[in-house]
Amino acid sequence: MTEFSKTTLLVDKCGECLNKMRNEDVSPPAKKEAVNLFTETSKELEPKLEKMKKKAMEPDPDKRLYGDAMVKKVLALVERYDEMSTFFDSCMVVVEKELVPYEEEQKKQKEEEAAAATREAQRQREIERRLREEEEEIKEMERRAEQLRAEAREKRYREQCEEADRIRLENLRQVEEEKAQRAALLRSLNATPTRVLLRRGILTLFNHCKEGVIKPKTGVTWLRYFDDSIRNLHQFTKNLAGHPDSHSLKNLRFANQNFFSDILSRGEGAKYIVYSLGYRPAGFGDGAFLVLEEIDPQEKYEEWSEWWEHVKWTRDYLNDLIETMREHRRGFAKTEYVIDEYLPLVKDETMDLDQPDAPFYEEPEDQRYFS
């Protein structure tokens, strides 16, 4: 935007102020604002107009910056502003006269408001005085009643303190007990071979389903619940074997609804199977979780490779167990499940364990198993 265009906008702004000052529908305060705006705009506008007028009136053709058309526009703009400036003085007098009755009316209104505020303040003081008197009476009654309640409060406070101390000590005891149990569990897990943990977990899960320690939804048999549990654990192990570096599989919170529903709700047996994969419990209360003890494959490749091979072996073993149970169900499709013949499915005599003397299930000598 050129300097001439900017200056023209300022002149137009002054014109708008004059129109507002002349408009009878505009309130006196608004007209006063227009007067102030015109004055402020003039302070910025007049130096610019003076500078442009000087350039337009340059007598030396070699020094002249404006053409004839521009000279005419500049002189017309200067003349327009001069007319507005002359008219502004008369308009300002009219505005000042209009402001006198308005200001008097405003002053009168403020005095009435002040008087009303004074009366209201007096009324409020009277109300507050009465309230203070009533409060004093109530406080006096409370002071008399307080003498009767003092002993009861003191006794109740002592009982609450004793109860708080008891609860605090009980919480400390429980925390220490949980820590001791956790330490004992970790020692046991670290001292037990992984395949023994796996076998212990499957047998525990089977027995808990059979004995009703963990109960499925209504209408689901315990055998079906056991099958579903093994499938969930197989899917979990499959995910871990396929994504051993997944961060989401390294920390599993007990509060995770999906993980709790699919795995943790299946009892201690499911936990032992998860422990056999290298997970260990951490945290207490609502912040409890399972953490996978990480092994750096760059520094301890053989140890990491052994762990990964075990995860894949567990995945395949659970898959074989699922297939075996499927074949078993097909063999008894038209009859009831034979529980005594179902149990050997969780027994694998070919497993090369560090503790071969700890079998999954002691078979009765006279028990018959299907092949």
TITORPA-213328 format. One record per residue (C-alpha): residue number from 0; y, x, z. Coordinates in nm, 4 decimals, decimal comma, padded with zeros to 6 digits. Layout:
// residues N
+-----+----------+----------+----------+
!  nr !        v !        u !        w !
+-----+----------+----------+----------+
! NUM !        Y !        X !        Z !
...
+-----+----------+----------+----------+
// end
This chain:
// residues 371
+-----+----------+----------+----------+
!  nr !        v !        u !        w !
+-----+----------+----------+----------+
!   0 !  00,0000 !  00,0000 !  00,0000 !
!   1 !  00,3418 !  00,1383 ! -00,1061 !
!   2 !  00,6345 !  00,1879 !  00,1267 !
!   3 !  00,8209 ! -00,0916 ! -00,0536 !
!   4 !  00,5298 ! -00,3320 !  00,0057 !
!   5 !  00,5142 ! -00,2442 !  00,3766 !
!   6 !  00,8895 ! -00,2930 !  00,4083 !
!   7 !  00,8675 ! -00,6280 !  00,2281 !
!   8 !  00,6055 ! -00,7432 !  00,4771 !
!   9 !  00,8378 ! -00,6561 !  00,7657 !
!  10 !  01,1202 ! -00,8550 !  00,6025 !
!  11 !  00,8827 ! -01,1495 !  00,5565 !
!  12 !  00,7885 ! -01,1204 !  00,9245 !
!  13 !  01,1568 ! -01,1441 !  01,0187 !
!  14 !  01,1883 ! -01,4478 !  00,7924 !
!  15 !  00,8996 ! -01,6177 !  00,9714 !
!  16 !  01,0709 ! -01,5520 !  01,3032 !
!  17 !  01,3939 ! -01,7150 !  01,1736 !
!  18 !  01,2036 ! -02,0186 !  01,0468 !
!  19 !  01,0430 ! -02,0609 !  01,3879 !
!  20 !  01,3851 ! -02,0316 !  01,5559 !
!  21 !  01,5233 ! -02,3050 !  01,3290 !
!  22 !  01,2266 ! -02,5400 !  01,3653 !
!  23 !  01,3063 ! -02,8261 !  01,6034 !
!  24 !  00,9382 ! -02,8878 !  01,6761 !
!  25 !  00,8981 ! -02,5405 !  01,8273 !
!  26 !  00,9411 ! -02,5176 !  02,2041 !
!  27 !  01,2253 ! -02,3074 !  02,3501 !
!  28 !  00,9863 ! -02,0448 !  02,4949 !
!  29 !  00,8239 ! -02,0016 !  02,1528 !
!  30 !  01,1683 ! -01,9636 !  01,9963 !
!  31 !  01,2515 ! -01,7013 !  02,2586 !
!  32 !  00,9347 ! -01,5114 !  02,1615 !
!  33 !  01,0443 ! -01,5314 !  01,7965 !
!  34 !  01,3837 ! -01,3813 !  01,8934 !
!  35 !  01,2113 ! -01,0917 !  02,0719 !
!  36 !  00,9739 ! -01,0345 !  01,7797 !
!  37 !  01,2645 ! -01,0345 !  01,5311 !
!  38 !  01,4476 ! -00,7797 !  01,7443 !
!  39 !  01,1448 ! -00,5490 !  01,7714 !
!  40 !  01,0729 ! -00,5774 !  01,3986 !
!  41 !  01,4361 ! -00,5002 !  01,3121 !
!  42 !  01,4206 ! -00,1748 !  01,5070 !
!  43 !  01,1362 ! -00,0612 !  01,2821 !
!  44 !  01,2718 ! -00,2188 !  00,9638 !
!  45 !  01,6380 ! -00,1128 !  00,9541 !
!  46 !  01,5778 !  00,2676 !  00,9263 !
!  47 !  01,3376 !  00,2076 !  00,6392 !
!  48 !  01,5814 ! -00,0204 !  00,4561 !
!  49 !  01,8627 !  00,2282 !  00,5068 !
!  50 !  01,6505 !  00,5083 !  00,3643 !
!  51 !  01,5436 !  00,3017 !  00,0628 !
!  52 !  01,9012 !  00,1837 ! -00,0001 !
!  53 !  02,0238 !  00,5434 !  00,0013 !
!  54 !  01,7630 !  00,6374 ! -00,2589 !
!  55 !  01,8549 !  00,3347 ! -00,4748 !
!  56 !  02,2293 !  00,4177 ! -00,4621 !
!  57 !  02,1799 !  00,7823 ! -00,5637 !
!  58 !  02,4580 !  00,8551 ! -00,8225 !
!  59 !  02,2930 !  01,1649 ! -00,9711 !
!  60 !  02,0413 !  01,0574 ! -01,2370 !
!  61 !  01,8421 !  01,3811 ! -01,1907 !
!  62 !  01,7891 !  01,3121 ! -00,8206 !
!  63 !  01,7218 !  00,9403 ! -00,8559 !
!  64 !  01,3684 !  00,8484 ! -00,7548 !
!  65 !  01,3732 !  00,4783 ! -00,8405 !
!  66 !  01,3907 !  00,3172 ! -01,1819 !
!  67 !  01,6339 !  00,0391 ! -01,2659 !
!  68 !  01,3800 ! -00,2340 ! -01,1870 !
!  69 !  01,2946 ! -00,0768 ! -00,8510 !
!  70 !  01,6640 ! -00,0343 ! -00,7687 !
!  71 !  01,7193 ! -00,4061 ! -00,8241 !
!  72 !  01,4203 ! -00,4918 ! -00,5993 !
!  73 !  01,5408 ! -00,2638 ! -00,3228 !
!  74 !  01,8972 ! -00,3935 ! -00,3303 !
!  75 !  01,7710 ! -00,7529 ! -00,3349 !
!  76 !  01,5481 ! -00,6824 ! -00,0344 !
!  77 !  01,8405 ! -00,5212 !  00,1532 !
!  78 !  02,0641 ! -00,8149 !  00,0717 !
!  79 !  01,7938 ! -01,0580 !  00,1882 !
!  80 !  01,7611 ! -00,8811 !  00,5197 !
!  81 !  02,1391 ! -00,8645 !  00,5665 !
!  82 !  02,1581 ! -01,2418 !  00,5218 !
!  83 !  01,8774 ! -01,2941 !  00,7739 !
!  84 !  02,0420 ! -01,0546 !  01,0171 !
!  85 !  02,3711 ! -01,2458 !  00,9928 !
!  86 !  02,1952 ! -01,5784 !  01,0355 !
!  87 !  01,9921 ! -01,4388 !  01,3277 !
!  88 !  02,2993 ! -01,4036 !  01,5505 !
!  89 !  02,3942 ! -01,7724 !  01,5142 !
!  90 !  02,0314 ! -01,8797 !  01,5630 !
!  91 !  02,0012 ! -01,6695 !  01,8760 !
!  92 !  02,3042 ! -01,8463 !  02,0294 !
!  93 !  02,1433 ! -02,1832 !  01,9631 !
!  94 !  01,8161 ! -02,0671 !  02,1140 !
!  95 !  01,9937 ! -01,9437 !  02,4266 !
!  96 !  02,1615 ! -02,2823 !  02,4669 !
!  97 !  01,8305 ! -02,4622 !  02,4276 !
!  98 !  01,6745 ! -02,2389 !  02,6889 !
!  99 !  01,9257 ! -02,3340 !  02,9599 !
! 100 !  01,8004 ! -02,6910 !  03,0243 !
! 101 !  01,4429 ! -02,5794 !  02,9741 !
! 102 !  01,4746 ! -02,3052 !  03,2317 !
! 103 !  01,6453 ! -02,5439 !  03,4715 !
! 104 !  01,3602 ! -02,7881 !  03,4269 !
! 105 !  01,1115 ! -02,5072 !  03,4832 !
! 106 !  01,2966 ! -02,3974 !  03,7928 !
! 107 !  01,2986 ! -02,7512 !  03,9275 !
! 108 !  00,9305 ! -02,7869 !  03,8555 !
! 109 !  00,8536 ! -02,4594 !  04,0336 !
! 110 !  01,0556 ! -02,5737 !  04,3367 !
! 111 !  00,8609 ! -02,8986 !  04,3470 !
! 112 !  00,5365 ! -02,7080 !  04,3144 !
! 113 !  00,6441 ! -02,4723 !  04,5924 !
! 114 !  00,7303 ! -02,7691 !  04,8147 !
! 115 !  00,3970 ! -02,9316 !  04,7392 !
! 116 !  00,2217 ! -02,6004 !  04,8100 !
! 117 !  00,4052 ! -02,5785 !  05,1423 !
! 118 !  00,2973 ! -02,9294 !  05,2384 !
! 119 ! -00,0578 ! -02,8517 !  05,1318 !
! 120 ! -00,0517 ! -02,5298 !  05,3330 !
! 121 !  00,0628 ! -02,7208 !  05,6396 !
! 122 ! -00,2132 ! -02,9749 !  05,5892 !
! 123 ! -00,4681 ! -02,6968 !  05,5488 !
! 124 ! -00,3418 ! -02,5256 !  05,8654 !
! 125 ! -00,3818 ! -02,8511 !  06,0550 !
! 126 ! -00,7326 ! -02,8931 !  05,9197 !
! 127 ! -00,8152 ! -02,5323 !  06,0093 !
! 128 ! -00,6789 ! -02,5850 !  06,3611 !
! 129 ! -00,9037 ! -02,8841 !  06,4104 !
! 130 ! -01,1973 ! -02,6947 !  06,2662 !
! 131 ! -01,1303 ! -02,4034 !  06,5012 !
! 132 ! -01,1294 ! -02,6415 !  06,7953 !
! 133 ! -01,4561 ! -02,7932 !  06,6794 !
! 134 ! -01,6018 ! -02,4463 !  06,6231 !
! 135 ! -01,5002 ! -02,3408 !  06,9741 !
! 136 ! -01,6757 ! -02,6455 !  07,1144 !
! 137 ! -01,9864 ! -02,5682 !  06,9089 !
! 138 ! -01,9769 ! -02,2017 !  07,0133 !
! 139 ! -01,9505 ! -02,3021 !  07,3759 !
! 140 ! -02,2544 ! -02,5252 !  07,3361 !
! 141 ! -02,4373 ! -02,2441 !  07,1585 !
! 142 ! -02,3487 ! -01,9971 !  07,4330 !
! 143 ! -02,4941 ! -02,2325 !  07,6905 !
! 144 ! -02,8041 ! -02,2811 !  07,4779 !
! 145 ! -02,8289 ! -01,9065 !  07,4126 !
! 146 ! -02,8892 ! -01,8421 !  07,7791 !
! 147 ! -03,1986 ! -02,0606 !  07,7559 !
! 148 ! -03,3167 ! -01,9027 !  07,4322 !
! 149 ! -03,2607 ! -01,5403 !  07,5354 !
! 150 ! -03,5947 ! -01,4920 !  07,7088 !
! 151 ! -03,7837 ! -01,6674 !  07,4307 !
! 152 ! -03,6154 ! -01,4500 !  07,1672 !
! 153 ! -03,6849 ! -01,1315 !  07,3576 !
! 154 ! -04,0482 ! -01,2254 !  07,4046 !
! 155 ! -04,0847 ! -01,3213 !  07,0393 !
! 156 ! -03,9180 ! -00,9953 !  06,9326 !
! 157 ! -04,1610 ! -00,7911 !  07,1408 !
! 158 ! -04,4528 ! -00,9780 !  06,9897 !
! 159 ! -04,3179 ! -00,9232 !  06,6385 !
! 160 ! -04,2709 ! -00,5522 !  06,7028 !
! 161 ! -04,6230 ! -00,5249 !  06,8383 !
! 162 ! -04,7580 ! -00,7148 !  06,5369 !
! 163 ! -04,5578 ! -00,4953 !  06,2970 !
! 164 ! -04,6937 ! -00,1822 !  06,4642 !
! 165 ! -05,0450 ! -00,3218 !  06,4468 !
! 166 ! -05,0086 ! -00,4041 !  06,0765 !
! 167 ! -04,8573 ! -00,0630 !  06,0036 !
! 168 ! -05,1404 !  00,1157 !  06,1833 !
! 169 ! -05,3948 ! -00,1058 !  06,0103 !
! 170 ! -05,2391 ! -00,0292 !  05,6716 !
! 171 ! -05,2438 !  00,3421 !  05,7500 !
! 172 ! -05,6051 !  00,3159 !  05,8578 !
! 173 ! -05,6970 !  00,1304 !  05,5397 !
! 174 ! -05,5154 !  00,3857 !  05,3268 !
! 175 ! -05,6909 !  00,6726 !  05,4982 !
! 176 ! -06,0211 !  00,4889 !  05,4679 !
! 177 ! -05,9603 !  00,4265 !  05,0964 !
! 178 ! -05,8694 !  00,7922 !  05,0493 !
! 179 ! -06,1868 !  00,9000 !  05,2290 !
! 180 ! -06,3968 !  00,6584 !  05,0227 !
! 181 ! -06,2256 !  00,7745 !  04,7059 !
! 182 ! -06,2887 !  01,1394 !  04,7946 !
! 183 ! -06,6535 !  01,0634 !  04,8716 !
! 184 ! -06,6876 !  00,8727 !  04,5432 !
! 185 ! -06,5337 !  01,1590 !  04,3469 !
! 186 ! -06,7641 !  01,4104 !  04,5127 !
! 187 ! -07,0620 !  01,1905 !  04,4327 !
! 188 ! -06,9532 !  01,1373 !  04,0722 !
! 189 ! -06,8853 !  01,5067 !  04,0153 !
! 190 ! -07,2199 !  01,6019 !  04,1669 !
! 191 ! -07,4235 !  01,3467 !  03,9663 !
! 192 ! -07,5306 !  01,4231 !  03,6063 !
! 193 ! -07,3650 !  01,2002 !  03,3503 !
! 194 ! -07,6887 !  01,0501 !  03,2170 !
! 195 ! -07,7983 !  00,9676 !  03,5704 !
! 196 ! -07,4681 !  00,7828 !  03,6165 !
! 197 ! -07,5311 !  00,5983 !  03,2904 !
! 198 ! -07,8829 !  00,4985 !  03,3890 !
! 199 ! -07,7688 !  00,3969 !  03,7372 !
! 200 ! -07,4928 !  00,1856 !  03,5849 !
! 201 ! -07,7228 ! -00,0023 !  03,3456 !
! 202 ! -07,9803 ! -00,0759 !  03,6178 !
! 203 ! -07,7108 ! -00,1830 !  03,8653 !
! 204 ! -07,5536 ! -00,4103 !  03,6042 !
! 205 ! -07,8943 ! -00,5620 !  03,5236 !
! 206 ! -07,9813 ! -00,6259 !  03,8891 !
! 207 ! -07,6390 ! -00,7666 !  03,9746 !
! 208 ! -07,6582 ! -01,0090 !  03,6818 !
! 209 ! -08,0108 ! -01,1104 !  03,7760 !
! 210 ! -07,9389 ! -01,1518 !  04,1489 !
! 211 ! -07,6125 ! -01,3390 !  04,0955 !
! 212 ! -07,3880 ! -01,0717 !  04,2483 !
! 213 ! -07,1652 ! -01,1184 !  03,9446 !
! 214 ! -07,1672 ! -01,4686 !  03,8066 !
! 215 ! -07,0978 ! -01,5678 !  03,4451 !
! 216 ! -06,9118 ! -01,8755 !  03,3306 !
! 217 ! -07,0768 ! -02,2131 !  03,3622 !
! 218 ! -07,3461 ! -02,2656 !  03,1002 !
! 219 ! -07,4082 ! -01,8931 !  03,0376 !
! 220 ! -07,7398 ! -01,7479 !  03,1524 !
! 221 ! -07,7442 ! -01,4234 !  03,3421 !
! 222 ! -07,9401 ! -01,2588 !  03,0594 !
! 223 ! -07,6760 ! -01,3605 !  02,8085 !
! 224 ! -07,4084 ! -01,2308 !  03,0462 !
! 225 ! -07,5920 ! -00,8982 !  03,0721 !
! 226 ! -07,6138 ! -00,8775 !  02,6916 !
! 227 ! -07,2414 ! -00,9491 !  02,6561 !
! 228 ! -07,1598 ! -00,6848 !  02,9168 !
! 229 ! -07,3625 ! -00,4203 !  02,7333 !
! 230 ! -07,1902 ! -00,5150 !  02,4063 !
! 231 ! -06,8452 ! -00,4805 !  02,5651 !
! 232 ! -06,9358 ! -00,1397 !  02,7068 !
! 233 ! -07,0774 ! -00,0332 !  02,3694 !
! 234 ! -06,7544 ! -00,1346 !  02,1930 !
! 235 ! -06,5498 !  00,0547 !  02,4507 !
! 236 ! -06,7673 !  00,3659 !  02,4113 !
! 237 ! -06,7494 !  00,3303 !  02,0330 !
! 238 ! -06,3684 !  00,3277 !  02,0451 !
! 239 ! -06,3660 !  00,6372 !  02,2680 !
! 240 ! -06,6096 !  00,8227 !  02,0409 !
! 241 ! -06,4034 !  00,7355 !  01,7342 !
! 242 ! -06,0687 !  00,8223 !  01,8935 !
! 243 ! -06,1241 !  01,0928 !  02,1583 !
! 244 ! -05,7546 !  01,1938 !  02,1491 !
! 245 ! -05,6147 !  00,8387 !  02,1837 !
! 246 ! -05,3557 !  00,8294 !  02,4623 !
! 247 ! -05,4182 !  00,4564 !  02,5239 !
! 248 ! -05,7819 !  00,5325 !  02,6166 !
! 249 ! -05,6974 !  00,8097 !  02,8647 !
! 250 ! -05,5306 !  00,5887 !  03,1263 !
! 251 ! -05,6791 !  00,2427 !  03,1881 !
! 252 ! -05,5029 !  00,0289 !  03,4478 !
! 253 ! -05,7015 ! -00,2146 !  03,6568 !
! 254 ! -05,4179 ! -00,4630 !  03,5996 !
! 255 ! -05,4883 ! -00,4645 !  03,2238 !
! 256 ! -05,6267 ! -00,8162 !  03,1727 !
! 257 ! -05,8398 ! -00,7336 !  02,8676 !
! 258 ! -05,9917 ! -00,4223 !  03,0258 !
! 259 ! -06,0559 ! -00,6072 !  03,3534 !
! 260 ! -06,2135 ! -00,9083 !  03,1801 !
! 261 ! -06,4344 ! -00,7069 !  02,9433 !
! 262 ! -06,5362 ! -00,4176 !  03,1709 !
! 263 ! -06,4230 ! -00,4129 !  03,5352 !
! 264 ! -06,5151 ! -00,7757 !  03,6089 !
! 265 ! -06,8770 ! -00,6868 !  03,5260 !
! 266 ! -06,9187 ! -00,5164 !  03,8636 !
! 267 ! -07,0136 ! -00,1725 !  03,9902 !
! 268 ! -07,2718 ! -00,1161 !  03,7176 !
! 269 ! -07,0071 ! -00,1295 !  03,4450 !
! 270 ! -06,7899 !  00,1114 !  03,6462 !
! 271 ! -07,0756 !  00,3646 !  03,6713 !
! 272 ! -07,1183 !  00,3526 !  03,2934 !
! 273 ! -06,7440 !  00,4173 !  03,2500 !
! 274 ! -06,7641 !  00,6967 !  03,5108 !
! 275 ! -07,0429 !  00,8580 !  03,3088 !
! 276 ! -06,7976 !  00,8972 !  03,0188 !
! 277 ! -06,5706 !  01,1191 !  03,2281 !
! 278 ! -06,3326 !  00,8614 !  03,3766 !
! 279 ! -06,2309 !  00,8919 !  03,7396 !
! 280 ! -06,0460 !  00,6451 !  03,9678 !
! 281 ! -05,6854 !  00,7205 !  04,0621 !
! 282 ! -05,4051 !  00,5369 !  04,2390 !
! 283 ! -05,4325 !  00,2621 !  04,4987 !
! 284 ! -05,3596 ! -00,1081 !  04,5197 !
! 285 ! -05,1815 ! -00,2669 !  04,2242 !
! 286 ! -05,1241 !  00,0772 !  04,0726 !
! 287 ! -05,4924 !  00,1726 !  04,0573 !
! 288 ! -05,6221 !  00,2989 !  03,7241 !
! 289 ! -05,8957 !  00,5027 !  03,5602 !
! 290 ! -05,7976 !  00,8378 !  03,4151 !
! 291 ! -06,0007 !  01,0374 !  03,1662 !
! 292 ! -06,0153 !  01,3990 !  03,2795 !
! 293 ! -05,8881 !  01,5846 !  02,9758 !
! 294 ! -06,0514 !  01,9025 !  02,8485 !
! 295 ! -05,8480 !  02,1261 !  02,6194 !
! 296 ! -06,0682 !  02,1796 !  02,3114 !
! 297 ! -05,8785 !  02,4979 !  02,2254 !
! 298 ! -05,9397 !  02,6642 !  02,5610 !
! 299 ! -06,2768 !  02,5076 !  02,6533 !
! 300 ! -06,4271 !  02,4055 !  02,3228 !
! 301 ! -06,7903 !  02,4186 !  02,4367 !
! 302 ! -06,7193 !  02,2018 !  02,7412 !
! 303 ! -06,5173 !  01,9576 !  02,5311 !
! 304 ! -06,7870 !  01,9493 !  02,2610 !
! 305 ! -07,0526 !  01,8776 !  02,5241 !
! 306 ! -06,8442 !  01,5869 !  02,6597 !
! 307 ! -06,7860 !  01,4421 !  02,3124 !
! 308 ! -07,1538 !  01,4700 !  02,2220 !
! 309 ! -07,2361 !  01,2812 !  02,5423 !
! 310 ! -06,9888 !  01,0048 !  02,4514 !
! 311 ! -07,1468 !  00,9683 !  02,1073 !
! 312 ! -07,4947 !  00,9810 !  02,2612 !
! 313 ! -07,3974 !  00,7038 !  02,5043 !
! 314 ! -07,2595 !  00,4996 !  02,2163 !
! 315 ! -07,5863 !  00,5336 !  02,0247 !
! 316 ! -07,7963 !  00,4673 !  02,3342 !
! 317 ! -07,6126 !  00,1440 !  02,4126 !
! 318 ! -07,6397 !  00,0432 !  02,0488 !
! 319 ! -08,0170 !  00,1026 !  02,0578 !
! 320 ! -08,0356 ! -00,1039 !  02,3769 !
! 321 ! -07,8479 ! -00,3897 !  02,2072 !
! 322 ! -08,0828 ! -00,3777 !  01,9066 !
! 323 ! -08,3885 ! -00,3710 !  02,1350 !
! 324 ! -08,2615 ! -00,6747 !  02,3287 !
! 325 ! -08,1977 ! -00,8554 !  01,9998 !
! 326 ! -08,5549 ! -00,7944 !  01,8885 !
! 327 ! -08,6784 ! -00,9085 !  02,2289 !
! 328 ! -08,4859 ! -01,2352 !  02,2005 !
! 329 ! -08,6276 ! -01,2955 !  01,8540 !
! 330 ! -08,9782 ! -01,2511 !  01,9906 !
! 331 ! -08,9190 ! -01,5268 !  02,2464 !
! 332 ! -08,6985 ! -01,7526 !  02,0353 !
! 333 ! -08,9041 ! -02,0662 !  02,1032 !
! 334 ! -08,9921 ! -02,0009 !  02,4658 !
! 335 ! -08,8154 ! -01,9214 !  02,7919 !
! 336 ! -08,7172 ! -01,5636 !  02,8623 !
! 337 ! -08,9916 ! -01,3747 !  03,0440 !
! 338 ! -08,7846 ! -01,1961 !  03,3051 !
! 339 ! -09,0545 ! -00,9512 !  03,4107 !
! 340 ! -09,0957 ! -00,8460 !  03,0478 !
! 341 ! -08,7192 ! -00,8201 !  02,9929 !
! 342 ! -08,6533 ! -00,5624 !  03,2619 !
! 343 ! -08,8268 ! -00,2662 !  03,0893 !
! 344 ! -08,5655 ! -00,2869 !  02,8139 !
! 345 ! -08,3203 ! -00,1029 !  03,0401 !
! 346 ! -08,5763 !  00,1704 !  03,1097 !
! 347 ! -08,5894 !  00,4741 !  02,8834 !
! 348 ! -08,8652 !  00,7108 !  02,9857 !
! 349 ! -08,7785 !  00,9520 !  02,7058 !
! 350 ! -08,4363 !  01,0386 !  02,8517 !
! 351 ! -08,4122 !  01,4066 !  02,9401 !
! 352 ! -08,2302 !  01,3799 !  03,2741 !
! 353 ! -08,1315 !  01,6430 !  03,5220 !
! 354 ! -08,3058 !  01,4301 !  03,7855 !
! 355 ! -08,6219 !  01,2987 !  03,6166 !
! 356 ! -08,7585 !  01,1907 !  03,9536 !
! 357 ! -08,4986 !  00,9107 !  03,9759 !
! 358 ! -08,6385 !  00,6450 !  03,7373 !
! 359 ! -08,4491 !  00,3361 !  03,6379 !
! 360 ! -08,7176 !  00,1003 !  03,7424 !
! 361 ! -09,0489 !  00,1496 !  03,9154 !
! 362 ! -09,2994 ! -00,0405 !  03,7016 !
! 363 ! -09,5703 ! -00,2372 !  03,8867 !
! 364 ! -09,9128 ! -00,1100 !  03,8011 !
! 365 ! -10,0368 ! -00,4526 !  03,6983 !
! 366 ! -09,7220 ! -00,5438 !  03,4941 !
! 367 ! -09,7661 ! -00,6068 !  03,1206 !
! 368 ! -09,4888 ! -00,5142 !  02,8754 !
! 369 ! -09,4502 ! -00,6084 !  02,5150 !
! 370 ! -09,4441 ! -00,3262 !  02,2621 !
+-----+----------+----------+----------+
// end
